Amino acid sequence: MTAHSAYFRADGLFLQANGLRRSPRRGLGDEPRGWRGLSMAPLPVGGHFIRSASAVRGLGFHPASVKDARDFAATVLGGWGLLGLSSDIRLVASELVTNACRHAAPSAAGMLADWSIQFGLTRAASSVTCMVSDPSRRAPVMGDPGDLHEGGRGLRLIECYSAEWGWDILDGQGKVVWATFAIPGAS
């Protein structure tokens, strides 16, 4: 389980928080993470598409979007014959969309109607990647909430339930936070 903070760059390299460049890790999906191949433009709230290897749904910045993301994930995974991953991916989708709703909603008046959260799933031969894109460029921060706090554990859950996770800055479009899950029995 690996988490990393990286800014994806057009030259295929990552810029780490300390400013050093490194090559992207090749792993479960065999290509750099990001929003590539999902949709050219953000989908409006409620808009969606489902294909054989990718699916996207536009979500609003409100609590009902968390359930919408879970339900969409269950529908897509069922269609792909991957219901065995449904519980873990639905949990992670809940955390990712909750974080986007809480921490990434545009603050300028009137801006909220111009943006939507983009929830996507991509399928590779041996993995499924769950992605949430939002308009904020702020990095996700794994907190230490203490024993008595109700919140602040979402990124820890994502780290526990996924094979790896991370985030990338999207040129002029905010960021995408992703989590990858190995498909059981796939090589």
MARTOR-666972 format. One record per residue: x, y, z of N, C-alpha, C in turn; residue in three letters. Coordinates in steps of 0.2 Angstrom, whole numbers, padded with zeros to 4 digits, always signed. Example, Ala and Ser with C-alpha at 12.3 -4.5 7.8 and 13.67 -1.06 7.14 Angstrom:
+0066-0028+0039+0062-0022+0039+0066-0016+0039ALA+0064-0011+0035+0068-0005+0036+0064+0000+0039SER
//
This chain:
+0004-0006+0000+0000+0000+0000+0004+0006+0000MET+0004+0010-0005+0008+0016-0006+0004+0022-0007THR+0006+0027-0004+0003+0034-0005+0008+0038-0008ALA+0007+0042-0012+0012+0047-0014+0009+0054-0016HIS+0012+0059-0015+0009+0066-0018+0014+0068-0024SER+0011+0069-0029+0015+0070-0035+0011+0075-0040ALA+0014+0079-0043+0011+0083-0048+0013+0080-0055TYR+0008+0078-0059+0009+0074-0065+0011+0080-0070PHE+0016+0079-0074+0019+0083-0079+0018+0080-0086ARG+0017+0085-0091+0016+0082-0098+0022+0078-0100ALA+0028+0079-0097+0034+0076-0100+0035+0069-0097ASP+0029+0067-0093+0029+0060-0090+0033+0059-0084GLY+0035+0064-0081+0039+0064-0074+0034+0067-0069LEU+0036+0065-0063+0032+0068-0057+0037+0073-0054PHE+0034+0078-0051+0038+0083-0047+0036+0081-0040LEU+0040+0079-0035+0039+0078-0028+0038+0084-0025GLN+0035+0083-0018+0034+0089-0014+0041+0093-0013ALA+0046+0089-0013+0053+0093-0011+0056+0096-0018ASN+0052+0095-0023+0055+0098-0029+0059+0094-0034GLY+0061+0088-0031+0065+0083-0035+0060+0079-0040LEU+0063+0078-0046+0059+0074-0051+0060+0067-0050ARG+0055+0063-0052+0056+0056-0052+0051+0053-0058ARG+0053+0047-0060+0049+0044-0065+0043+0041-0062SER+0037+0041-0065+0031+0038-0062+0032+0031-0061PRO+0029+0028-0055+0030+0021-0054+0025+0017-0059ARG+0027+0012-0061+0023+0008-0065+0021+0002-0061ARG+0014+0001-0061+0012-0004-0056+0006-0007-0059GLY+0001-0007-0055-0005-0011-0057-0008-0009-0064LEU-0009-0003-0065-0012-0001-0071-0007+0000-0077GLY-0001+0000-0076+0004+0001-0081+0004+0008-0085ASP+0001+0013-0082+0002+0019-0085+0001+0024-0080GLU+0003+0031-0081+0003+0036-0075-0005+0037-0074PRO-0006+0038-0068-0013+0040-0066-0015+0047-0068ARG-0021+0048-0068-0023+0054-0071-0030+0053-0074GLY-0033+0058-0076-0040+0058-0079-0040+0056-0086TRP-0034+0054-0089-0034+0053-0096-0039+0047-0098ARG-0042+0048-0104-0046+0042-0106-0053+0042-0103GLY-0055+0046-0099-0061+0046-0096-0066+0050-0099LEU-0065+0057-0099-0069+0061-0102-0065+0068-0104SER-0066+0071-0110-0063+0077-0112-0065+0083-0108MET-0071+0083-0106-0074+0089-0103-0078+0086-0097ALA-0078+0090-0091-0082+0088-0086-0089+0086-0087PRO-0092+0081-0085-0099+0080-0086-0103+0084-0081LEU-0109+0086-0083-0114+0089-0078-0116+0085-0073PRO-0118+0088-0068-0121+0084-0062-0126+0079-0065VAL-0126+0073-0063-0131+0068-0066-0129+0065-0072GLY-0124+0068-0076-0122+0065-0082-0118+0059-0081GLY-0118+0054-0086-0113+0048-0085-0113+0045-0091HIS-0107+0041-0092-0107+0036-0097-0103+0029-0094PHE-0105+0024-0097-0102+0017-0095-0099+0014-0101ILE-0093+0012-0101-0090+0009-0107-0087+0002-0104ARG-0084-0002-0108-0081-0008-0106-0075-0008-0102SER-0072-0002-0102-0066-0001-0098-0065+0005-0094ALA-0071+0009-0094-0071+0016-0091-0078+0018-0090SER-0079+0022-0084-0086+0024-0083-0085+0031-0079ALA-0089+0036-0080-0088+0042-0077-0095+0045-0075VAL-0096+0048-0069-0102+0051-0067-0101+0058-0064ARG-0104+0063-0066-0104+0070-0064-0108+0070-0057GLY-0105+0073-0052-0108+0073-0045-0108+0080-0043LEU-0113+0082-0039-0113+0089-0036-0110+0089-0029GLY-0109+0095-0027-0105+0096-0020-0110+0096-0015PHE-0113+0090-0014-0118+0089-0008-0118+0082-0006HIS-0120+0081+0000-0120+0074+0003-0123+0069-0001PRO-0128+0070-0004-0132+0065-0008-0127+0062-0014ALA-0122+0065-0016-0117+0063-0021-0113+0057-0018SER-0112+0056-0012-0109+0051-0009-0112+0044-0011VAL-0119+0044-0009-0123+0038-0011-0123+0037-0018LYS-0124+0043-0022-0124+0042-0030-0118+0039-0032ASP-0112+0040-0029-0105+0037-0031-0105+0030-0030ALA-0107+0028-0024-0108+0021-0021-0112+0017-0026ARG-0118+0020-0027-0123+0016-0032-0120+0015-0039ASP-0117+0021-0041-0114+0020-0048-0109+0015-0048PHE-0104+0015-0043-0099+0010-0043-0102+0003-0043ALA-0107+0002-0039-0110-0005-0039-0113-0007-0046ALA-0116-0002-0049-0119-0004-0055-0113-0005-0061THR-0108-0001-0061-0103-0002-0065-0099-0009-0064VAL-0097-0010-0058-0093-0016-0056-0098-0022-0057LEU-0104-0022-0056-0109-0027-0058-0109-0029-0065GLY-0109-0023-0069-0108-0024-0077-0102-0027-0079GLY-0097-0025-0076-0090-0028-0078-0089-0035-0075TRP-0093-0038-0071-0092-0044-0068-0087-0044-0062GLY-0087-0039-0059-0082-0038-0053-0085-0036-0046LEU-0091-0039-0045-0095-0038-0039-0090-0039-0033LEU-0085-0044-0033-0081-0045-0027-0077-0039-0025GLY-0076-0034-0029-0073-0028-0027-0077-0023-0025LEU-0084-0024-0025-0089-0019-0024-0088-0016-0017SER-0088-0020-0012-0088-0017-0005-0082-0012-0004SER-0076-0014-0006-0070-0010-0005-0070-0004-0009ASP-0072-0005-0015-0072+0001-0020-0078+0006-0018ILE-0083+0004-0016-0089+0008-0013-0087+0012-0007ARG-0083+0009-0002-0081+0012+0004-0076+0018+0002LEU-0071+0016-0003-0066+0021-0005-0070+0027-0009VAL-0074+0025-0013-0078+0030-0017-0081+0035-0012ALA-0084+0032-0007-0088+0036-0001-0083+0041+0002SER-0077+0039+0003-0072+0043+0006-0069+0049+0002GLU-0068+0047-0005-0065+0051-0010-0071+0057-0011LEU-0077+0055-0012-0082+0060-0014-0083+0064-0008VAL-0084+0061-0002-0084+0065+0004-0079+0071+0005THR-0073+0069+0004-0067+0074+0004-0068+0079-0001ASN-0070+0077-0007-0071+0082-0012-0077+0087-0010ALA-0082+0084-0008-0088+0089-0005-0086+0093+0000CYS-0082+0091+0005-0080+0095+0011-0074+0100+0009ARG-0069+0098+0005-0063+0102+0005-0062+0105-0002HIS-0066+0103-0007-0064+0106-0014-0070+0110-0017ALA-0075+0111-0013-0081+0115-0017-0078+0122-0018ALA-0080+0125-0024-0078+0132-0026-0081+0136-0021PRO-0077+0141-0018-0079+0146-0013-0082+0152-0016SER-0080+0154-0022-0083+0160-0025-0090+0160-0027ALA-0094+0165-0025-0101+0165-0026-0103+0163-0034ALA-0107+0159-0035-0109+0157-0042-0105+0152-0045GLY-0099+0151-0042-0095+0146-0045-0097+0139-0044MET-0101+0137-0039-0103+0130-0038-0107+0127-0043LEU-0111+0131-0047-0115+0129-0052-0111+0127-0058ALA-0104+0130-0059-0100+0129-0064-0096+0123-0064ASP-0096+0120-0058-0091+0114-0057-0095+0108-0055TRP-0092+0102-0056-0095+0096-0054-0089+0092-0052SER-0090+0087-0047-0086+0082-0045-0086+0077-0051ILE-0081+0074-0053-0081+0069-0058-0078+0063-0055GLN-0083+0058-0055-0081+0051-0052-0080+0046-0057PHE-0074+0043-0057-0073+0038-0063-0070+0032-0060GLY-0071+0027-0064-0068+0020-0063-0065+0018-0070LEU-0059+0015-0070-0056+0012-0076-0054+0005-0074THR-0055+0001-0079-0053-0006-0078-0047-0008-0083ARG-0042-0011-0080-0036-0014-0084-0036-0021-0083ALA-0032-0025-0086-0032-0032-0086-0032-0035-0078ALA-0028-0031-0074-0027-0034-0067-0029-0029-0062SER-0032-0024-0064-0034-0019-0058-0040-0015-0060SER-0043-0012-0055-0048-0006-0056-0046+0000-0052VAL-0046+0006-0056-0044+0012-0052-0050+0016-0051THR-0051+0018-0045-0057+0023-0044-0054+0030-0043CYS-0057+0035-0046-0054+0042-0047-0060+0047-0045MET-0058+0052-0042-0062+0058-0040-0058+0064-0042VAL-0061+0068-0047-0058+0074-0049-0062+0080-0046SER-0059+0085-0044-0062+0091-0041-0058+0097-0043ASP-0061+0103-0043-0058+0109-0045-0052+0112-0040PRO-0051+0109-0035-0046+0111-0030-0039+0109-0032SER-0034+0113-0031-0027+0110-0032-0024+0109-0026ARG-0027+0109-0020-0025+0107-0013-0024+0100-0013ARG-0018+0098-0010-0016+0091-0009-0020+0088-0004ALA-0022+0082-0004-0026+0078+0001-0021+0078+0007PRO-0023+0078+0013-0018+0078+0019-0021+0073+0024VAL-0017+0068+0025-0018+0062+0030-0017+0065+0037MET-0023+0066+0040-0022+0069+0047-0022+0063+0052GLY-0021+0066+0058-0021+0062+0064-0026+0064+0069ASP-0032+0062+0068-0038+0065+0072-0038+0063+0079PRO-0035+0058+0082-0035+0057+0089-0041+0052+0090GLY-0041+0049+0096-0046+0044+0097-0054+0046+0097ASP-0055+0053+0099-0061+0055+0101-0065+0059+0095LEU-0061+0060+0090-0064+0064+0084-0068+0059+0079HIS-0073+0062+0077-0078+0058+0072-0075+0057+0065GLU-0071+0062+0063-0069+0062+0056-0061+0062+0056GLY-0059+0063+0050-0052+0063+0049-0048+0057+0047GLY-0052+0051+0046-0049+0045+0045-0049+0042+0038ARG-0052+0046+0033-0054+0044+0027-0048+0042+0023GLY-0043+0045+0023-0037+0043+0019-0033+0037+0022LEU-0034+0036+0028-0031+0030+0031-0035+0024+0029ARG-0042+0025+0028-0046+0019+0026-0044+0018+0018LEU-0043+0023+0014-0042+0022+0007-0035+0018+0007ILE-0030+0020+0011-0024+0017+0011-0025+0009+0013GLU-0029+0008+0018-0030+0001+0020-0033-0003+0015CYS-0038-0001+0011-0043-0005+0007-0040-0005+0000TYR-0036-0001-0002-0033-0001-0009-0026-0003-0010SER-0024-0006-0016-0017-0008-0017-0013-0002-0016ALA-0015+0003-0019-0011+0010-0019-0015+0015-0020GLU-0013+0021-0018-0017+0027-0020-0012+0033-0020TRP-0015+0039-0023-0011+0045-0024-0015+0050-0027GLY-0012+0055-0029-0016+0061-0032-0011+0064-0037TRP-0015+0068-0042-0011+0071-0047-0014+0078-0048ASP-0011+0083-0050-0013+0089-0052-0015+0089-0059ILE-0021+0091-0061-0023+0091-0068-0022+0098-0071LEU-0019+0099-0077-0017+0105-0079-0023+0110-0080ASP-0024+0115-0076-0029+0120-0076-0036+0117-0074GLY-0036+0111-0071-0043+0108-0070-0043+0105-0063GLN-0039+0107-0058-0039+0105-0051-0035+0099-0051GLY-0038+0094-0047-0034+0088-0046-0038+0081-0046LYS-0035+0076-0047-0038+0069-0046-0035+0065-0041VAL-0039+0062-0036-0037+0058-0031-0039+0051-0033VAL-0034+0046-0033-0036+0039-0036-0034+0034-0031TRP-0037+0028-0032-0035+0022-0028-0036+0016-0033ALA-0031+0012-0032-0031+0006-0037-0032+0000-0033THR-0036-0005-0036-0038-0011-0033-0036-0017-0037PHE-0032-0022-0035-0031-0028-0039-0037-0032-0040ALA-0038-0035-0046-0043-0039-0047-0041-0046-0045ILE-0044-0049-0040-0042-0056-0038-0042-0061-0044PRO-0037-0065-0044-0036-0070-0049-0033-0068-0055GLY-0032-0061-0056-0030-0058-0063-0022-0058-0062ALA-0019-0059-0067-0011-0059-0067-0009-0053-0070SER
//
